[in-house]
């Protein structure tokens, strides 16, 4: 919120608010004395960012939504170090739409399906499905070893906790209970469905099974953050996504084209 006298810098734009004396997107003149706080936004200066040589592909659209296939190494949103080189910013520039926002998380090193709201009115509807676990997500992971599980779905329940100052999540008594369905598709390829949403949940589950995901930079050994090291992609992919469409009763399903790649393709498919 902007209040008092509008400073000379940066340039402020009016936000969308019913009680604002300014039109949405209008420049609020420097020096204006505001009689009450006004919703406003500005474009902060950002440092130079080296280009990330991978890009998303649009998989499909729905009411107020665009679904893309995200590559490994490209963040979904700003991570504090990158702003321009993200799916969110690239989509906003492509569609000239500053309201585009991913409605769920997808790690920088995880590839596959990412759903992004294109309409402010639809954003909460789609976010709520992930918050309430009514959105259905399926992943595939290529592992470093055989995980010792069968081809039938089984549930893995683990207590996980974040440790301040540490990237890796720990499995520890007293942690938050997480639940994951997992099954083997072939000797080192598994399919996973998270029933809860905890940081690095699927990566931790695979490491706990004694079969870390190929290319994982944190489990079992944290090699440190290397934003521009593209030598070893992590073999975890969000392969299937099911959502209810805003404004209708339709349930829509998208599949990542990466299921046809050798890393994620079942030998019998």
C-alpha positions in Angstrom: 0.0 0.0 0.0 1.2 3.5 -0.9 0.5 6.3 1.5 1.5 9.9 2.2 3.4 11.8 -0.6 4.2 9.8 -3.7 8.0 9.7 -4.1 9.8 10.8 -7.2 11.2 7.3 -7.8 10.3 4.6 -8.6 7.2 5.0 -10.8 4.1 3.7 -9.1 1.1 2.2 -10.9 -2.4 1.9 -9.4 -3.5 -1.5 -8.3 -6.9 -3.0 -8.8 -9.1 -1.7 -5.9 -12.7 -0.6 -5.8 -12.1 2.4 -3.5 -9.0 3.7 -5.4 -9.2 7.2 -6.9 -7.0 5.9 -9.8 -7.7 3.6 -12.6 -6.0 0.2 -12.6 -2.6 0.5 -14.3 -2.6 4.3 -14.2 0.7 6.0 -13.3 0.3 7.8 -9.9 2.0 11.1 -10.4 5.1 11.8 -8.3 4.4 14.4 -5.6 0.7 13.5 -5.2 -0.4 13.7 -1.6 -2.7 10.7 -0.9 -5.6 11.3 1.5 -5.7 7.6 2.2 -3.5 4.5 1.4 -3.7 3.3 -2.2 -3.0 -0.1 -3.6 0.0 0.4 -5.9 2.8 -1.5 -7.5 6.2 -0.7 -9.2 8.8 -2.5 -11.2 11.9 -3.0 -9.0 15.4 -2.9 -10.5 16.7 -6.4 -11.1 20.3 -7.5 -11.5 21.6 -9.0 -14.8 20.6 -12.6 -15.2 22.4 -15.1 -17.4 20.0 -16.6 -19.9 18.8 -20.2 -19.0 19.0 -22.1 -22.3 15.8 -24.1 -21.8 12.2 -23.1 -22.3 8.7 -24.3 -21.5 6.1 -25.7 -24.1 2.4 -24.9 -23.8 0.5 -28.2 -23.4 -3.0 -26.8 -23.2 -5.4 -24.1 -22.0 -8.6 -23.9 -20.1 -10.8 -21.1 -18.6 -8.4 -18.8 -16.9 -5.5 -21.3 -17.1 -2.5 -22.2 -19.2 -0.7 -25.5 -18.6 2.9 -25.8 -19.7 5.6 -28.5 -19.7 8.5 -27.0 -17.7 12.1 -28.1 -18.3 14.6 -29.0 -15.6 16.7 -26.0 -14.5 14.1 -23.3 -15.3 12.4 -22.1 -12.1 8.6 -21.7 -12.0 8.8 -18.4 -10.1 11.4 -16.1 -8.7 13.7 -17.8 -6.2 15.3 -14.6 -4.9 18.2 -14.9 -7.4 16.3 -15.2 -10.6 13.3 -13.0 -11.7 13.4 -12.8 -15.5 14.6 -16.3 -16.1 11.5 -18.0 -14.8 8.4 -19.6 -16.3 6.2 -17.0 -14.7 8.0 -14.0 -16.2 8.4 -15.6 -19.6 4.7 -16.3 -19.8 3.8 -12.8 -18.7 6.0 -11.3 -21.4 4.7 -13.7 -24.1 1.0 -13.1 -23.3 1.5 -9.4 -22.2 -0.4 -10.4 -19.0 1.1 -9.4 -15.6 -1.5 -11.5 -13.8 -0.1 -14.9 -14.8 0.9 -16.9 -11.7 1.6 -20.6 -11.2 -1.1 -22.1 -8.9 1.1 -24.8 -7.4 4.8 -25.5 -6.8 7.2 -27.3 -9.0 10.9 -27.5 -8.0 13.5 -25.9 -10.3 15.0 -29.3 -11.0 11.7 -31.1 -11.6 10.4 -31.1 -15.1 6.9 -31.6 -16.4 3.4 -30.1 -16.0 2.9 -26.7 -14.4 -0.5 -25.0 -14.3 -0.6 -21.2 -14.3 -3.7 -19.0 -13.8 -4.1 -16.3 -16.4 -7.0 -14.5 -14.7 -7.1 -13.0 -11.2 -10.7 -14.2 -10.8 -9.7 -17.8 -11.6 -6.5 -17.9 -9.5 -8.1 -18.8 -6.2 -10.3 -21.4 -7.7 -7.3 -23.3 -9.1 -5.1 -22.7 -6.0 -7.8 -24.1 -3.8 -7.8 -27.4 -5.6 -4.1 -27.9 -4.7 -4.6 -26.7 -1.2 -7.5 -29.1 -0.6 -5.7 -32.0 -2.5 -8.5 -32.4 -5.0 -6.1 -31.7 -7.9 -4.5 -35.0 -8.9 -0.8 -35.1 -9.7 1.3 -38.0 -10.9 5.1 -38.1 -11.3 7.6 -40.5 -12.7 11.2 -40.8 -11.4 14.2 -42.6 -12.8 16.2 -44.0 -9.8 19.9 -44.8 -9.1 19.0 -48.2 -7.8 16.1 -50.7 -7.5 13.7 -49.4 -4.8 12.5 -52.8 -3.6 8.8 -52.1 -4.2 6.2 -53.9 -6.3 4.0 -52.9 -9.2 1.0 -52.3 -7.0 0.4 -48.9 -5.4 1.6 -48.7 -1.8 1.5 -45.9 0.6 4.7 -44.5 2.2 4.1 -42.5 5.4 7.1 -40.5 6.6 7.5 -37.7 9.2 9.5 -34.8 7.5 10.9 -31.6 8.9 12.8 -28.6 7.5 16.1 -27.7 9.3 16.9 -24.0 9.4 19.9 -23.1 7.2 19.8 -26.5 5.5 18.4 -27.4 2.0 17.8 -31.0 2.7 14.6 -32.2 4.4 15.0 -34.7 7.2 13.0 -37.8 8.1 12.6 -37.4 11.8 10.3 -38.3 14.7 8.0 -35.4 15.4 8.1 -34.1 11.8 5.0 -33.4 9.7 3.3 -36.5 8.5 3.6 -37.0 4.7 1.8 -39.5 2.6 2.9 -40.7 -0.9 1.6 -43.4 -3.1 4.3 -45.2 -5.1 4.7 -48.2 -7.4 7.4 -49.6 -9.6 6.9 -49.4 -13.4 10.1 -51.2 -14.2 13.3 -52.0 -12.3 14.4 -48.4 -11.7 11.4 -46.3 -12.9 8.7 -45.5 -10.3 5.4 -43.6 -10.4 4.5 -41.4 -7.5 1.4 -39.6 -6.3 1.8 -37.2 -3.4 -1.2 -37.1 -1.1 0.4 -34.3 1.0 2.5 -31.4 -0.1 5.9 -31.1 1.7 9.1 -29.6 0.3 11.1 -32.2 -1.6 8.6 -34.8 -0.5 9.1 -37.1 -3.5 12.8 -36.8 -3.5 13.0 -37.6 0.2 10.7 -40.7 -0.3 13.0 -42.1 -3.0 16.1 -41.5 -1.0 14.4 -43.1 2.0 13.8 -46.2 -0.1 17.5 -46.4 -0.8 17.1 -45.4 -4.4 17.7 -41.6 -4.9 16.5 -40.0 -8.1 19.2 -39.8 -10.8 20.6 -36.3 -10.9 19.3 -35.2 -7.5 21.7 -32.5 -6.1 20.5 -32.8 -2.5 19.7 -36.4 -1.7 21.6 -38.3 -0.4 24.4 -35.6 -0.7 23.8 -31.9 -0.9 26.3 -30.6 -3.5 25.2 -27.0 -3.0 23.1 -24.7 -5.2 24.5 -24.4 -8.7 22.0 -22.3 -10.7 23.9 -22.4 -14.0 25.3 -25.9 -13.9 23.2 -27.8 -16.5 25.4 -30.9 -16.7 23.2 -33.3 -14.7 19.4 -33.0 -15.0 17.3 -34.6 -12.3 15.1 -37.4 -13.6 11.8 -36.4 -11.8 8.9 -35.4 -14.0 5.3 -34.3 -13.3 3.7 -36.5 -15.9 0.0 -36.2 -15.4 -2.3 -33.4 -14.0 -6.1 -33.4 -13.4 -8.0 -30.3 -12.5 -11.6 -29.1 -12.4 -12.1 -26.2 -14.8 -13.1 -22.8 -13.6 -16.7 -22.0 -14.4 -17.7 -25.6 -15.4 -18.0 -29.1 -14.0 -15.5 -30.5 -16.4 -12.4 -32.3 -15.1 -9.5 -31.8 -17.4 -6.4 -34.0 -17.8 -3.1 -33.2 -19.2 -0.1 -35.5 -19.9 3.5 -34.4 -20.2 5.1 -35.2 -23.6 8.1 -36.3 -21.7 6.5 -39.7 -20.9 7.7 -40.7 -24.4 11.3 -39.9 -23.5 13.6 -42.8 -22.6 14.1 -41.5 -19.1 10.4 -41.7 -18.2 9.1 -44.3 -20.7 8.2 -47.8 -19.4 10.0 -50.5 -21.4 6.7 -52.2 -22.4 5.0 -48.9 -23.5 
